[in-house]
Amino acid sequence: MDKSQIQNIISKKIKSLTIEIDELRQLAKPIEPENSIGRISRMDAINNKSINDRMLRNSEEKLQNLKISISRINSSDFGICIKCKNPINFKRILLIPEVLKCVNCG
């Protein structure tokens, strides 16, 4: 397993996810009640805000998992399924570097 390649991928994902989180934080700001928008537009804005809130939480969780993965990349159990203890396919790790389980267990 080429850990430097995985480390580069994780670093790039962390960088892009950090930018995405900053953008989502802007979109998830509270909707000001004094804005003069119609009732339907306000309902649409509230709905969009809840979607953005969920995307923000998911992105923050993924960022945390990526940071954990990069911190343990040099440990002996990196790339080993936490459930069955078998090696995780290298291509799976390249695609989802924060993955902790193999395809069969995941």
N, C-alpha and C positions, 0 to 999 in steps of 0.2 A: 504494500500500500504506500503510495507517495503522499506522505503527510504534508510536505511543503505545498503540493498542489491543492490539497484540501484546505490548508491554512489560508492560502491566497483566495480561494473561493469564499471561505467564511468571512475573511476580512472585507471583500468586495460586497458581500451580502449585508454585513453589518453597516457599512458605509451607506449603501443605498436605502436600507431600511431606516436608518437614522434620519435621512432626508425625508422619506415617506412619512415617518412619525411626526416630524415637524409640520408637514403640510396637513396631516390629519388633525393635529391639535388646533390648527387654524380653522379647519372646517367644523370641528366639534365644539367650538366656542358656544356659550349660551346664546339663545336668540333673545334679543332685546325686545321687551313688550311694547316699547314706545315707537318701534318702527311702524310706519304706516303702510302695511301690506294687507291685502285682503285676507279674509278668513280661510279660503282655500289655499292661498299661497302660504299662509302661516302654518296650516296643517301639513302642507308639503315640506316646508322648511323643518318642522319638528320631526317628520318622518325621516328626512335626509340626515338630520342631526343624530338620530338614534342609530342609523346605519353607519354613519361615520364614527360614532362612539364605539360600536362593536368592532369595526375595522381597526380602530386605534388600539383597543384592548388586545386584539389578536396579534397585531404588529408588535406591540410592546412585549407580549409573551414570547413571540418568535425571536425577537432581539435578545431577550434574556437567555433563551435556550441556545442561541448562536454564541453568545458570550461564554456560556458554560462549556460548550463544545470546544471552543478555541482554547479555553483554559486547561482542558483535559486532553488535548490532542496528543501530548507526549506520554500520557499514562499508558500502562500496559493493557488496560481494558477498553481503550478507545477502539471503536469498530467492532466491539463484541456485544451481541444482543443481551440486554439486561434480563431477559426472561429465560431464554433457552441456552445462553452462554455460547452460541455458535457465532462464527464471524458473519458480520453484515456485508452483503455484496458491495464491492467497491463502487459500482455505478450508482447504487442507491445512496451511498454516502456523498458522492459527488452531486447528486441531484438534490438531496435533502440532508445537508451536513449536520443538522441538529438532531437527526434521527437516533433513537436509542434502541429500537427493536428491528429485527429482520422482517422480511415480508411475511413470513409465516406467522410470526407472533404479533405483528403490528396491526 
